[in-house]
């Protein structure tokens, strides 16, 4: 009996080895040397890995060292803190995991060299125009990956809310189209794995933070796409989500700790009141429900105040920036995460990439509450978000109403003036993203009763006012679906992006007269904006609207642009003496849209429901 017990004791580590022939996951899957912060925390996942002791093989003291090992409630997890010294070099280190002083699992972990100049990368800015793409609906370049064995949802293009098959290859195939159009930065809704049973096409229910969804392509495909985008002088913005994951995420069946997500006795939905975060009088109940309630049943709310999860999310963002060469991040549902954590997240990213840009989706309706979230805002509660950019949702709301209303004391085009006049709220109005529509709201043309004139006015406005314009895919092609017909419908496919489509909207021959006219209108404005520093970063002076006419100027030392918006249903002849503080220095101008010379700028004719954009000349 004594010998049997000794034999069992000797065989126990081997049994553990058999259970763990390989560690299931180590995340991040690899890292780089040369960051300002030399620390790295590895999340190691494997059967009973938390019962082992972690060490690094060899004598790497002062090069790469384990500074701490954290065991959590779930024995299948181990969090290992590393310090990567200045003397470290690219290559592999061997991580050993031992039980009873015997190594039962080993893992070769790679430390890579960073690309030269990586830390100095320039993020998107007011010199850019962002083009928002929903990959599943843009173009299908590889039909072979429409359905992947073992993944829950299959493609069915006949159903608006199902996957349609668009992918990374489809985007790559149309980069020249986008370059020719004149946009300079591409924002794609999330491409990471979303292995959910339904509604997986939109990408906002992540099931693996380190993996591109195979139905879109591979990690390597994404990196290649990034290279092709940069080769054409454009930038890449990645859509990320800190607030929640998908219910199908691999860790949901085996959470590291009970406080990894925000739990309730039963499913409890967020109240979606983003303004509660900045509300000085908010109740604890309302604040808690907003931040801790789930966004949806399939979107478990992450507890970013768990220190291991906080570190995990920060490292994941840095990993994608470095791995894919990102030029920016769009952070979904930004206020929903705990604001102290998102502030630290932004701070850490900007410490490593000081010229990087991040825009947060802070969906609130007033400039003051949006401004609360922009970096540098002197909030009464002392909060600094460290978030460089925000979306201008108040301006979006004003654009919906401005061209549909009759002119009045506080209606019509005055709504645009009123929103812009509140820019004193923002620390940096030039770094605000302006938009007429996106993937979460009705397409702008649908809100304007399909009046193309109003769409042109909205596009002209966001491309000439302050900020960073964003254009929703297909706007230049007059994509319309009818208002309030559901997300899947307004996120319609671009004809020509799928084999067998009857038309190809990506080509002039595939478009009708109205579509070509809109495309050329957009291209003309986009091309001009690329060369106009006054529209990109110049000062703005505007005049209070009168009789449905809104006039403003963008100018710098090199140029001055005059924009006149006519919101009337009739042509207007405008005496310009009111604007002499600007016009007295100029004698003529060039109509940018129509490419006509204007020899007399003392009197201007502006067609009904249109915009006149004039480059002034001495």
C-alpha positions, 0 to 999 in steps of 0.5 A: 500500500505504501508503494502504491501511495508513493507511485500515485504521488509521483504520477500526480504532476504527470496527470496534470500535464495530461490534462493540460497538454497545452495552455488554452490561452495566453493573452495578449498572445504576444507583445513588443519591447520598447514601450514606455511602460515596461510592465505586461500582465499575461492572462493565462488560461488552462485547466487548474493553471492557477494551482501552479507556480510560474517562472521564466526559464534561464537567467533573464534577471534585468532583462525580462522578469516576473514581478508578481503572480496573481491567483484568483477565485477560478483556478483555471486562471493565472495572471502573471506580471512581467517587467520587460527591461531596456536590455531585452531583445526580440525573441522568445522567452519560455514560461514554465508552470510548475507543481511541486517544483516540477514543470508541468507546462511550458509556453514559448512567449514571443516579444517582438520589435516595434516598427520604427516610429510606431510611438510617433504615429499621427492619428486622424485629425481635422485634416481628415474625412472619415468614411464609416463602413459596416463591413458585412454590408459593403462588399463581399470579396470572398464568398468562401468565408460567408459560412464557417463550420462551427460558427453559429450564424450563417449568411442569409442575404434575404434577411435584413438582420442576418449576415450578408457576407461582406468582408475584409477582402470586399473592402480591400477590393474597393480601396481605390474607389474610396481613394478616388472619392476623396475620403482619407480615413476609414472607420469600420464597425467591429471586425473582431469575432462575434460568434453569436446566434443572431445579429452577429453582423454588426460586430458589437458583441465580441466573443474574442478580443484578439481575433478577427471574425473568420467570416470577415477574414483573418488577423493577417487579412486585417493587417494586410488591409491596414497596409493597403490603406496606408499605401494609399495615404489613408488612415485606419480607425478601429471600432472597439467596445470596453463596456460589454462583450457578447454572451457567447464570449469564451470566458462567459462559461468560465469567468475568472472571478465573480466580479468580472461582469456586473451581476443582477438578481435577474436580467437588468437593462441599462437605463441608457441615460448617458447624461446621468454621468455628468449630472451633479444631482443624480441618484445612486440608483440611476447612476448604478443602473446606467453604468452597471445595467446590461446594454442588451441580453446578449451583451454582458456588462463588463466590470472594468473596475476589476483590476485584471479586466482593466489591465486586459482591456488597456493592453488589448487596445495597445496590442491592436494599435501596434499589431495592425498599425492603427491611426485611431480608435472609435470607442463604442458606448463610451460613457457606459463604462466606469468613467475612472477606468476609461480615463485611465484607458485613454491616458495609457494609450496616449502615453504610448502614442502621444499623437494618436486620436480616439473618438468616443461615442458619447450619445447625449443631446446637449453640447455641455454634456458632450463637452464633459467627455472631451479631454481638457474640459474643466468639469466642476467635479474635477473629472478629466476624461483624457478622451481627445475627440467626441461625436457631435450628436447635438449638431446631428440632431439640429441637421435633422430639423434644420432643413425640414422646418419653416424659418422662425425665431428658433427654428430652421437653419438657426438651429445650426447656428445655435449649436455652433455658437455653443462651442465655448463648451468644448476644449477643442472644437476642431477635434469633434467628429461631425456627421449627418448619419451613421449606422445607429440612426436613420439615413439622412436622406430618409429623414429629409423625405428623399430631398437630395437638395437637403442631403447636399446641404447637410454634406456641404455643411459638415464638410465646411464647418469646424471639426472632423467630418464623418460620412456613412457608407453609401451616402455618396450613392444616395442609399436610402431605405425609408425611415424607422424600418429597423437597423438591418434595413438602413444598413443595406448592401451596396449594389455591386459589392456582391457577385450577381448584383444587377448594378454596380454602384461602385462604377459610374456606368452602374449608377443612374444620373442622380447617383452620379450627380451626388457622387460628383458633388461629394467628390468635388467637395472632398477633393477641395477640402483635402487642399484647403487648410482653412476648411480643415483647421482655419478659424470660423466666423459666422453671422446670425441667420436672417430670412433663411440665409446662414453665412459663415467664413473659414479662414487662415493666413493662406486663404478665406472661404465664404459659405452661404446656405439658402434654406428657402424654397426660392432662389435668393439674391443677397446683398453682401455689405453685411459681411464687409468685415471679411469681403472688403479685402476681396474683389472676386471668388471662385464657386467651388461646387460649380467651378465658376468665377464670381467677378462681383461678390457684392451681390450673390445669387443662391439657388433654393435649398442649396449652398454656395461655397466661394474661395475668395480672391483679392 
